[in-house]
């Protein structure tokens, strides 16, 4: 089909196409969001949308995504097992999800979002590449989310060219040789909301367990996580204090005495101030005189939130 759309009107997730090789060509869209995506069970998948709208493909098993091109819109690819990717090119965003399994960008492969971002979500698996890249090129902020696995810690490193910030959400991804991820390339979003330290090229952040990649992350051969400079931790502390008045009050005049280098949990104490207690030395309380108020003492006001109340 060259001028119209390829649609799924069944509202079911049964396969619309079962084949060894499938090629879809449309002008005004291939599938749509949700149950209207095109459900396929194929070994090799190619698709091109030429005019308007987007591509939505749900591969029910694994596949080799050979050539997926959206000349004016976005690309949304979901697979349910380890899959291979070669040429994935969209004018806007590219969104790739693997329910469980690995993602491999084959030799000569490249994922391109010309004006948008690239978002990769893997439920339980790793990312591999088969050459030196560039493997991901995006015109806007992009993100990689891993619930388990690693990012190219073995073999060639993932090579990125991102006009914007690259967010890595890899709180407890696996590790190999002490690394969660090894990435090379260019990330230009230095002016973005960098919460782990001024000047760091990648934003490492997680919504459920902030700032906790379990081992090391390197970018262009330099370890960017965990921080190696104390000023980076100080930057983080200052950001926390600016955002929460209670934290500002509690940490005022603090000293940082210990930390876990891979997971930035901080331990603080306040310098003790000498107090003259001589006025209390000769005060003797008769405990019996106060029995009548047992179980009736309570705070007049709620303690500050940083006491855990």
Buried (B, 14 or more C-beta within 10 A) or exposed (E): EEEEBBBBEEEEEEBBBEEEEBEBBBBBBBBBEEBBBBBBBBEBBBBBBBBEBBBBBBBBBBBBBBBBBBBBBBBBBBBBBBBBBBBBBBBBBBBBBBBBBBBBBBEEBBBBBBEBBBBBBBBBBBBBBBBEBBBBBBBBBBBBBBBBBBBBBEEBBBBBBBBBBBBBBBBBBBBEEEBBBBBBBBBEBEEBEBBBBEEBBBBBBBEEEEBBBBBBBBBBEEBBBBBEEEEBBEBBBEBBBEEBEEBBEBBEEBEBEEBEEBEBEBEEEEEEEEEEEEEEEEEEEEEEEEEEEEEEEEEEEEEEEBEEE
